[in-house]
Amino acid sequence: MPGTQTIKVDEEVFDVLSRTASAQGTDINGALRYLLTPPAVPAEPAEDHDEE
């Protein structure tokens, strides 16, 4: 069953969460969900410049 749990974070972490929440138009919980959700499209693989 879902519940609420309070966690303590460093001031710098709180600052990042606050700025992310503001940029996303949400609250701290929404910022956490945004940061923890993997991207829908996988990142392009890095080019391998060693192969010739």
N, C-alpha and C positions, 0 to 999 in steps of 0.2 A: 504494500500500500504506500503511495507517495506521502511524503511528509516534509516537514521543514527542518533544516538543520543549519545552525549558525556556525560559520567558520571564521577564524581570525586570519587576516592577511597583512603582509607588510604594507606600509604606506605607499611604496612605489607600485606594488601590485594593485592596490586600490585606485591609484591614479590612472593606471593603464585601463582598468575596468571602467572607471568613470568616463574617460575619454572615448573608449570604444562604445559605451552605452550612448553617449551623446551623439557620436557619429552615426550610430545605427538607429537613433530615435527610439531607444528602449531604456530599460532599467538595468541594474547590475546583473540580475538573473538572466535577462535577455542577452547581455554582453557575454556572460559565461557560456550560455548555450551557443552563441555565435562563434566564440573562440574554440569551443570543443567539437563543433560539427565539422567533419571532413568536407573538403570541397566536392561539389557534385561532378566536376570534370577533373580527371587526373591531370597532374602537371605534365608538361612535355618532358621527355627524358633529355638530360643534358647531352650535348654533342660530344662525341669522343674524338678529340683531335689527335690522339696517338695512333689511330689506325690509318695506314697509307698504303 
